[in-house]
Amino acid sequence: MVQLYLRDRVASLARPVIELKGFRRVHLQPGEETDVSFDLGSTDLRMLDENLRWVVEPGVFDVMIGSSSKDLRLRGELVVK
């Protein structure tokens, strides 16, 4: 299983440390490889503000990929302006 997690580095309100935003089940034979991709949209980045409205705040999001939240093997960042 491949899992995609996001972390908002600086949010105006408290958010989870990391949030699961996608996953794919991948079945491979020994030695076999494949590419896995995820599409992220505004709904993946949004949060409820203090007035209970959906907003996407500008800032930096950490993007993490692994087999679980305890086994994150790839890391990157996404900047929202």
C-alpha positions in Angstrom: 0.0 0.0 0.0 1.2 3.5 -0.9 -0.1 6.3 1.3 0.0 10.1 0.8 0.1 12.4 3.8 0.0 16.2 4.1 1.1 18.5 6.9 0.3 22.2 7.0 3.4 23.8 8.5 1.7 27.0 9.7 -2.1 27.1 9.9 -4.2 29.8 11.6 -6.1 27.1 13.5 -5.0 23.8 15.0 -4.8 21.0 12.5 -3.8 17.4 12.7 0.0 16.8 12.7 -0.4 14.9 9.4 -3.5 14.0 7.4 -4.0 11.0 5.1 -5.1 12.4 1.7 -4.8 9.4 -0.5 -3.8 5.8 -0.8 -3.3 3.1 -3.5 -3.1 -0.6 -3.2 -0.3 -1.9 -5.3 0.4 -5.6 -5.8 3.9 -6.4 -7.1 5.8 -9.5 -7.7 9.4 -9.8 -6.2 11.7 -7.4 -8.1 8.8 -5.7 -9.9 8.4 -1.9 -10.0 5.6 0.5 -10.9 4.9 4.2 -10.7 2.1 5.5 -8.5 0.7 9.0 -8.8 -1.7 11.1 -6.8 -3.8 14.2 -7.8 -4.1 16.9 -5.2 -6.7 19.6 -5.4 -8.0 22.4 -3.3 -10.3 20.1 -1.4 -7.2 18.3 -0.1 -5.7 21.5 1.2 -8.8 23.1 2.6 -9.8 23.6 6.3 -12.7 25.1 8.2 -11.9 28.6 9.4 -13.1 30.2 12.7 -16.4 31.0 10.9 -16.8 27.4 9.7 -16.1 28.3 6.1 -13.9 26.2 3.9 -10.7 28.0 3.1 -7.3 27.2 1.6 -4.7 29.2 3.4 -1.5 30.2 1.7 1.7 28.6 3.0 3.9 25.5 2.8 2.6 22.0 3.1 4.8 19.0 3.7 4.0 16.1 1.3 5.0 12.7 2.6 4.6 9.3 1.0 5.2 5.8 2.5 3.6 2.5 3.4 2.2 4.0 6.6 2.5 7.1 8.8 5.3 5.4 10.6 7.2 4.5 7.4 7.5 7.7 5.3 10.0 7.2 2.6 9.6 10.3 0.3 9.2 13.9 1.4 8.6 17.1 -0.5 6.9 20.4 -0.1 4.0 22.2 -1.8 3.7 26.0 -1.7 0.3 27.6 -1.9 0.2 31.3 -2.8 
